Amino acid sequence: MAVEELQSIIKRCQILEEQDFKEEDFGLFQLAGQRCLDEGHIDQLFEIIQNEKNKVIVKNMGWNLVGPVVRCLLWNDKEDDKRKYYFLMLDLLVELCNPKELLLGLLELIEEPSGKQISPVILLLLRPLQTVIQKLRHNRAYSVGLALSTLWSQLSVLPVPYTQGQMQADEYGLCQCCEALVEFTKPFVEEVTGDKENSVENEKLKDELLKFCFKSLKCPLLTAQFLEPPEQADTDPLRRFAAEIIGFLSAIGYPFPKVIFNHGRKKKTWDYLEFEEEEDKQLSDSMASLAYLVFVQGISIDQLPMVLSPSYLLQFNMGHIEVLLQRTEESVLSKGLDLLENSLLRTEDSSLLHQCLEIKSFLTVPQAIYVTILFIPLYVLINCNHSGVEAFIIQNIKNQIDMSLKGTPNKWFTGPQLVSLLHLVLFLPEGAETDLLQNSDRIMASLNLLRYLVIKDNENDNQTGLWTELEKIENNFLKPLHTGLNMSKAHYEAEIKNSQEVQKSKDLCSVTVGGEEIPNMPPEMQLKVLHSALFTFDLIESVLARVEELIEIKTKSTSDENMR
């Protein structure tokens, strides 16, 4: 039925001139073609499209079938015998259809998916997209730029693999897409390098490729981690992508020394970079990423002029180091530190002139390093899940606050900056359900910090921001801790009663401590473990009661003073 319906539509359109096709005809053609695919009439549909008599119709309307064919390829089983016909039909539509309409249709298909569906669609459509663009006679540069921008926008939302295992798994397909994107871009780079006349259209194409390279340097290459040791570099797909991008820059006439040494200068020695002023922050990130890839990873470092002194390179890189250290991603911060180390190791002792202190980045980079040093304990605090380590970090935070209150105030340990830090420390990971015994070291350190803050900071002064956040701290930490203590004590008291009964029968049994079952423990040993747990809870409860008592005394005292 679907085949007959499609043939009827085609028969009616065959007697029309191309300009007389109506919007209704396009819709009916697509609907009938879709039904042919749904009902499995792939052979008949292929014959209809291939028929020379239908050439004009397919040229104008066939692009509407690309979406349904692509969805069949994505949804059907890879072992399906019909897949080869779907691929043949896709190739045929790319060959016969209006390339301008087809370009827009393919880009719409690329924009549709999200999450893990992005990479399969991109990998499927890159080759047809490349073919379509190469068929376009006019506005080639605009089409290349539009395609690269659309592809980059989709790839930029994919998570960047962090470990070697994640790269090998490539769960979201980013590594595969980067490699395929290089192959997609190569013909257009070769087109630029092969044009000896430097036509206007060629310069526009060069500009679009340059923008794509800068975008790629920022995402995914800015946050990408590269495999260690260096001998594994050839197996690292993201490092290979980085090398290709830097190679593209050189091929289109912008080797990295020309690019990187011109960034930030008032007088440029390059053209077609109007977007530098418009997207300065993006370009700063891209240039910092490029500096890391060249100086730390050694990609294309042989292009670097040998006459440049280590002290000059250090001064030059300090701006890029500052950009990297201002980011919050761990991988980018580590790149900033690596680039700083690399630049310093190249520089001989006592070789820097005192005029370097007049360079802004020589003053701001040490400040950024200080903030990074603060960030590292916070990162550990959030991710380590080890109560003893967390307690150690919280104690260090308390020491930093103490130094800040007694000496020169440090913005990271007073006021708003400290408030966000306190909310990381003064909370229970799972609320009242938190395993208090397993987290006892962290909880005691948190209570001691809170007790210190209540004693040292008056409500009227509120240097630490504690008193304005007290209600949140009570709701997120103190009240759940009360509830958790009551639940935990009841549980362990029941375990003690059970163990005492077992002791009378002189049997061995298991006991649950800290969420883990300890099997075949003699009853007298069980009682010691359980009483030890209760002692820990009593200790936490004692400090908690003291903290609440101090809060009540301080708030009452402040209230009395305000009433006078």
Secondary structure as UniProt FT lines:
FT   HELIX           2..14
FT   HELIX           18..20
FT   HELIX           23..38
FT   TURN            39..40
FT   HELIX           42..50
FT   HELIX           52..54
FT   HELIX           55..61
FT   HELIX           62..65
FT   HELIX           66..75
FT   TURN            78..79
FT   TURN            81..82
FT   HELIX           83..96
FT   HELIX           99..111
FT   HELIX           115..117
FT   HELIX           118..135
FT   HELIX           140..155
FT   TURN            156..157
FT   HELIX           164..169
FT   TURN            171..172
FT   HELIX           174..194
FT   TURN            196..197
FT   HELIX           200..218
FT   TURN            219..223
FT   HELIX           230..235
FT   HELIX           237..251
FT   TURN            252..253
FT   HELIX           256..260
FT   TURN            261..264
FT   HELIX           275..278
FT   HELIX           280..295
FT   TURN            296..297
FT   TURN            299..300
FT   HELIX           301..303
FT   TURN            306..307
FT   HELIX           310..325
FT   HELIX           330..346
FT   TURN            349..350
FT   HELIX           354..358
FT   HELIX           360..383
FT   HELIX           387..406
FT   HELIX           411..413
FT   HELIX           415..425
FT   TURN            429..430
FT   HELIX           431..433
FT   TURN            436..439
FT   HELIX           440..456
FT   TURN            459..461
FT   TURN            466..468
FT   HELIX           470..473
FT   HELIX           474..478
FT   HELIX           479..505
FT   STRAND          509..513
FT   TURN            514..515
FT   STRAND          516..521
FT   HELIX           523..563
//
